Amino acid sequence: MNIKVICFDLDGVYFSPIGKEKFNIFLRDTLGLSLERISAFHNSAEMGKLVRGQITEQGFYDFFRGYMQSNITDDEIKNAWVAGYEIDPSVRQVLLNLKLQGYKICACTNNNEIRLGALREKFPEFRTDFDFIVSSHEVGECKPEEKIFQKLIDRSDVAPDGILYSDDKSEKLTGAKKLGIQTFVYKNFDQFCDELEKYGITTSNENRENTIKMK
């Protein structure tokens, strides 16, 4: 097979996994939510609408203030959401190396306009690292449903088996597999490089040493 497009998840792959954890700490320590209320917030109908692009930003901000019983501002919500996010330098180094080799690099993410906009503001490099991003809020459906992966195929403009997709959650891969996209689960950086190399995609030891120095 001839892989032409390499696609990553964002949270837990490109971004280190602590970003969401720190947002939950903010909800607990700053806004006083119990663990049960935090879980209910993430599983609320409004969150589901936001990640599918079915509610306006202002509508969500108003819901957030009502749910939290707080007068927190729009900007404070947005900034708190991404305050703990950091780009994984190891993964980014590989991403840039792959782009130099001619691979098309993209992301497929269950995400929303507020958080993606805040991440682009916080990390200028995030705006240019990917050739394109397929987000659930634009597609109207979330991983692992086939619809979002079909959008990935359409935007990639290659056959499904020419796309390699990595996610840190195995259950998010099912729709991609059904459509014929090549997939693997991201566990850690070295395993990530090993998996790429199984497909004939070069990630040298020198690259790995360089990423260690970047940390």
Secondary structure, 3 states (H helix, E strand, C coil): CCCCEEEECCECCCECCHHHHHHHHHHHHCCCCCHHHHHHHHCCHHHHHHHCCCCCHHHHHHHHHHHHCCCCCHHHHHHHHHCCCCECHHHHHHHHHHHHCCCEEEEEECCCHHHHHHHHHHCCCHHHHCCEEEEHHHHCCCCCCHHHHHHHHHHHCCCHHHEEEEECCHHHHHHHHHCCCEEEECCCHHHHHHHHHHCCCCCCHHHHHHHHHHC
